[in-house]
Amino acid sequence: MNEIQPSYWNSTPDLSNKSWSGGHYYQVIIAAETIILPALIGIICSMGLVGNILIVFTIVRSRKKTIPDIYICNLAVADLVHIIGMPFLIHQWARGGEWVFGSPLCTIITSLDTSNQFACSAIMTVMSLDRYLALVQPFRLTSLRTRSKTIRVNLCLWAASLILVFPVWVYSKVIRFKDGLESCAFDLTSPDDVLWYTLYLTITTFFFPLPLIFICYILILCYTWEMYQQNKKAGCYNTSIPRRRVMRLTKMVLVLVGVFVVSAAPYHVIQLVNLQISQPSLTFYVSYYFSICLSYASSGINPFLYILLSGNFRKRLTRCTSIKLKMTEREVNNIENTLRSSF
């Protein structure tokens, strides 16, 4: 989800200098970069790959696809695109920052990796707006909440994310350093370039969509509290089944947004702090690596949240799995019958 080369963006210390902070700090940081971080990201990658493929498979196999299904499927595809580039970054970390796959692939992987940030934040924002319309304004603007228009909206979000990632296509490349190490990084040599790029990425992928998401859910909470007060005065607490389903979907989206905020906020905050630090401490590096793991963790957690929080989704998943098992049993029976007849 994030290109992880802060030492290439500003005047942070060269980790190849073992005299920095005594050799102990150097050994801890090198171990974190080459062993701990790749192992953790590898586990997250494996979980996310299986989970997101399962989500996409279940939604594609479903006969009736709802509007939330379209958004969830696009989020799962975005996470899969993100996960595809993970092995290349893991390989670079495990080799101490060395990139061996060539400059074109460096640009492609980094651009797709960053495009995932734009796509996920945009889909989360539009999905929150859809929950507001579904719950607070269910009979207004119904012409906008159709499956065909929802698909078009998601295609536009993907196109916009590819356009917004244009600076990454320009600046990401293989850079050769003085010690001979070749790494895939952003070629931002000027402090002003570093500042503007960091602000551009942080604002467009986090600080701009975040208030929009919060506004949608504040309005939803206000509406829910108002309806509760009205029902309390009228002595009626039962809601209709469609309303309950909308509330369950809204809670699921709210949890997904919460995971998005918790996983992305530390990374973006540390990126801004990194602009003011010339000599990072060990605490800063530990916090930085922890924020990286959090930023990648959402790709592995989201699929399981869909399954846990959506009863309808669990039913469809069970249905798809049972159909597959029935087909397997039928194939086994056919093989047994063939063997019996041959004997």
C-alpha positions in Angstrom: 0.0 0.0 0.0 2.9 2.3 0.6 6.3 2.7 -0.9 8.7 2.3 2.0 11.9 4.2 1.5 11.9 7.3 3.8 15.7 7.4 3.9 15.7 8.1 0.1 13.4 11.1 0.4 15.3 13.3 2.9 18.5 13.5 4.8 17.9 10.5 7.1 21.1 8.6 8.1 22.7 6.0 6.0 22.1 2.6 7.6 25.2 1.2 6.0 27.3 3.3 8.4 27.8 1.0 11.4 29.1 3.8 13.5 25.7 5.4 13.6 24.2 5.1 17.1 26.7 2.6 18.1 26.4 -0.8 16.3 23.4 -2.0 18.4 20.8 0.3 16.8 22.2 -0.6 13.4 21.8 -4.3 14.0 18.2 -3.9 15.4 17.1 -1.9 12.4 18.8 -4.2 9.8 17.1 -7.2 11.5 13.7 -5.4 11.4 14.2 -4.4 7.7 15.5 -7.7 6.4 13.8 -10.4 8.6 10.9 -9.2 10.8 9.2 -6.9 8.4 9.3 -9.2 5.3 8.1 -12.1 7.5 5.1 -10.1 8.9 4.2 -8.7 5.5 4.5 -12.2 3.9 1.9 -13.5 6.5 -0.4 -10.7 5.8 0.0 -11.2 2.0 -0.9 -14.9 2.3 -4.0 -14.2 4.4 -5.1 -11.4 2.1 -4.6 -13.4 -1.1 -6.8 -16.3 0.1 -9.4 -14.1 1.7 -9.9 -11.6 -1.1 -10.0 -14.3 -3.8 -12.7 -16.0 -1.7 -14.7 -12.7 -1.5 -14.5 -12.0 -5.3 -15.3 -15.7 -6.1 -18.4 -15.6 -3.8 -19.7 -12.3 -5.2 -19.1 -13.3 -8.8 -20.9 -16.6 -8.3 -23.9 -14.9 -6.6 -26.9 -14.5 -8.9 -28.3 -11.4 -7.2 -25.5 -8.8 -6.7 -26.5 -5.8 -4.5 -25.0 -2.4 -4.6 -22.9 -3.0 -1.5 -21.6 -6.2 -3.2 -20.2 -4.1 -6.1 -18.3 -1.8 -3.7 -17.0 -4.7 -1.6 -15.9 -6.6 -4.8 -14.0 -3.5 -5.9 -12.3 -3.2 -2.5 -11.3 -6.8 -2.7 -9.9 -6.3 -6.2 -8.0 -3.3 -5.0 -6.5 -5.3 -2.2 -5.6 -8.1 -4.6 -3.9 -5.6 -6.9 -2.0 -4.4 -3.9 -1.1 -7.9 -2.7 0.3 -8.8 -6.2 3.0 -6.3 -5.7 3.9 -7.3 -2.2 6.3 -10.2 -3.1 8.5 -7.7 -5.0 8.7 -5.3 -2.1 9.3 -8.2 0.4 12.2 -9.4 -1.8 13.7 -5.9 -1.8 13.4 -5.6 2.0 14.9 -9.1 2.5 17.9 -8.1 0.4 18.6 -5.0 2.4 17.0 -2.6 -0.1 18.4 -4.1 -3.3 16.1 -4.2 -6.3 16.9 -6.8 -9.0 13.8 -6.7 -11.2 14.7 -3.7 -13.4 13.5 -0.1 -13.6 10.3 -0.7 -15.7 8.9 -3.2 -13.2 9.9 -0.9 -10.4 7.7 1.9 -11.9 4.8 -0.5 -12.6 4.8 -2.1 -9.1 5.2 1.2 -7.3 2.5 2.9 -9.3 0.0 0.0 -8.8 0.9 0.0 -5.1 0.1 3.7 -4.8 -2.9 3.5 -7.0 -4.4 1.1 -4.4 -4.3 3.9 -1.9 -6.3 6.2 -4.1 -8.8 3.5 -5.1 -9.4 2.3 -1.5 -9.9 5.7 0.0 -12.2 6.8 -2.9 -14.3 3.6 -2.7 -14.6 3.9 1.1 -15.8 7.5 0.6 -18.4 6.7 -2.0 -19.5 3.6 -0.1 -20.1 5.8 3.0 -22.2 8.2 0.9 -24.2 5.3 -0.5 -24.9 4.1 3.1 -26.2 7.6 3.9 -28.5 7.6 0.9 -29.7 4.1 1.6 -30.5 4.8 5.3 -31.4 8.5 5.5 -32.7 9.1 2.0 -34.1 5.7 0.9 -36.8 7.2 -1.4 -34.8 10.1 -2.8 -32.2 9.9 -5.6 -33.1 6.2 -6.1 -32.2 6.6 -9.8 -28.6 7.1 -8.7 -28.5 3.9 -6.7 -28.7 1.3 -9.5 -26.3 -1.5 -10.2 -25.4 -0.2 -13.6 -24.6 3.3 -12.3 -22.8 1.9 -9.3 -20.5 0.0 -11.7 -19.9 3.2 -13.7 -19.1 5.0 -10.5 -16.5 2.4 -9.6 -15.0 2.5 -13.0 -14.6 6.3 -12.8 -13.0 5.9 -9.4 -10.4 3.5 -10.8 -9.8 5.8 -13.7 -9.3 8.8 -11.3 -6.9 6.7 -9.2 -4.7 6.0 -12.3 -4.7 9.7 -13.2 -3.8 10.8 -9.6 -0.9 8.3 -9.5 0.8 10.1 -12.4 3.6 11.6 -10.3 4.5 8.1 -9.2 4.9 7.0 -12.8 7.3 10.0 -13.3 9.4 9.8 -10.1 9.6 6.1 -9.2 12.7 4.4 -10.7 15.7 2.4 -9.8 18.3 4.6 -8.1 22.0 3.7 -7.7 23.5 5.0 -4.5 27.1 5.8 -3.7 27.8 2.5 -2.1 26.6 0.7 -5.3 23.2 -0.4 -3.9 20.4 -0.2 -6.5 16.9 0.4 -4.9 13.4 1.0 -6.2 12.5 4.4 -4.8 11.2 7.9 -5.6 13.8 10.1 -7.2 13.0 13.1 -5.0 16.3 14.9 -4.4 15.0 18.4 -3.5 13.5 19.0 0.0 10.6 20.9 -1.7 9.9 17.9 -3.9 9.7 15.7 -0.9 7.4 18.1 0.9 5.0 18.6 -1.9 4.8 14.9 -2.8 4.2 13.8 0.8 1.5 16.4 1.2 -0.1 15.5 -2.1 -0.2 11.8 -1.3 -1.3 12.3 2.3 -4.1 14.8 1.6 -5.6 13.0 -1.4 -5.6 9.5 0.1 -6.4 10.3 3.7 -7.0 13.8 5.0 -9.4 14.8 2.2 -11.7 11.7 2.2 -11.7 11.4 6.0 -13.9 14.4 6.7 -16.3 13.4 4.0 -16.6 9.9 5.5 -17.1 11.3 9.0 -19.8 13.7 7.8 -21.8 10.8 6.3 -21.7 8.8 9.5 -22.4 11.8 11.7 -25.6 12.4 9.6 -26.4 8.6 9.8 -26.0 8.6 13.6 -28.1 11.8 14.0 -30.9 10.2 11.9 -30.7 7.0 13.8 -31.0 8.8 17.1 -33.9 10.9 15.9 -35.8 7.8 14.7 -35.1 6.1 18.0 -36.5 9.1 19.9 -39.6 9.1 17.7 -40.2 5.4 18.2 -39.7 5.8 21.9 -42.4 8.4 22.1 -44.7 6.4 20.0 -44.0 3.2 22.0 -42.9 1.4 18.9 -39.4 -0.2 18.8 -39.8 -2.8 16.0 -38.3 -1.9 12.7 -39.0 -3.5 9.4 -36.7 -6.3 8.0 -35.3 -4.1 5.2 -34.4 -1.4 7.7 -32.6 -4.0 9.8 -30.6 -5.2 6.8 -29.7 -1.6 5.9 -28.5 -1.1 9.5 -26.4 -4.2 9.4 -24.8 -3.2 6.1 -24.2 0.3 7.6 -22.5 -1.2 10.7 -20.3 -3.4 8.4 -19.2 -0.4 6.3 -18.6 1.6 9.5 -16.3 -1.1 10.8 -14.5 -1.2 7.5 -14.0 2.5 7.6 -12.7 2.2 11.2 -10.2 -0.4 10.1 -9.2 1.9 7.2 -8.6 4.8 9.5 -6.7 2.9 12.2 -4.5 1.2 9.7 -3.7 4.2 7.5 -3.5 7.1 10.1 -0.2 6.1 11.8 1.6 5.8 8.5 0.4 9.2 7.2 1.2 10.9 10.5 4.7 9.4 10.6 5.3 10.5 7.0 4.5 14.1 8.0 6.8 13.7 11.1 9.5 12.3 8.9 9.7 15.6 7.1 10.9 17.3 10.3 13.5 14.7 11.3 17.1 14.7 10.1 18.4 12.0 12.5 15.7 9.4 13.3 16.0 7.5 16.6 15.4 3.8 17.1 11.9 4.6 18.5 11.0 6.4 15.3 12.1 3.4 13.2 10.2 1.0 15.4 7.1 3.2 15.1 7.6 3.5 11.3 7.8 -0.3 10.8 4.8 -0.8 13.0 2.8 1.7 10.9 3.9 -0.1 7.8 2.5 -3.4 9.1 -0.7 -1.7 10.1 -1.1 -0.1 6.7 -0.8 -3.5 5.0 -2.9 -5.3 7.6 -6.2 -4.0 6.3 -5.8 -6.0 3.0 -5.7 -9.2 5.1 -8.4 -8.3 7.6 -11.1 -6.9 5.3 -12.2 -10.2 3.8 -12.8 -11.8 7.2 -14.7 -8.7 8.3 -17.1 -9.2 5.3 -17.7 -12.8 6.4 -18.1 -12.1 10.1 -20.3 -8.9 9.8 -22.6 -9.9 7.0 -25.0 -12.8 7.7 -26.2 -12.7 4.1 -22.6 -13.0 2.8 -22.0 -16.0 5.1 -25.0 -17.7 3.6 -23.8 -17.2 0.0 -20.4 -18.3 0.9 -21.8 -21.5 2.4 -24.0 -22.0 -0.6 -21.1 -21.7 -3.0 -18.9 -24.0 -0.9 -21.7 -26.6 -0.6 -22.3 -26.6 -4.4 -18.6 -27.2 -5.0 -18.6 -30.0 -2.5 -21.6 -31.7 -4.1 -19.9 -31.5 -7.5 -16.8 -33.1 -6.1 -18.8 -35.9 -4.5 -20.6 -36.5 -7.8 -17.3 -36.7 -9.7 -16.0 -39.2 -7.1 -19.1 -41.3 -7.5 -18.7 -41.2 -11.3 -15.1 -42.4 -11.0 -16.2 -45.3 -8.6 -18.9 -46.4 -11.0 -16.5 -46.3 -13.9 -14.0 -48.4 -12.0 -16.7 -50.9 -11.0 -18.0 -51.3 -14.6 -14.4 -51.8 -15.8 -13.8 -54.6 -13.3 
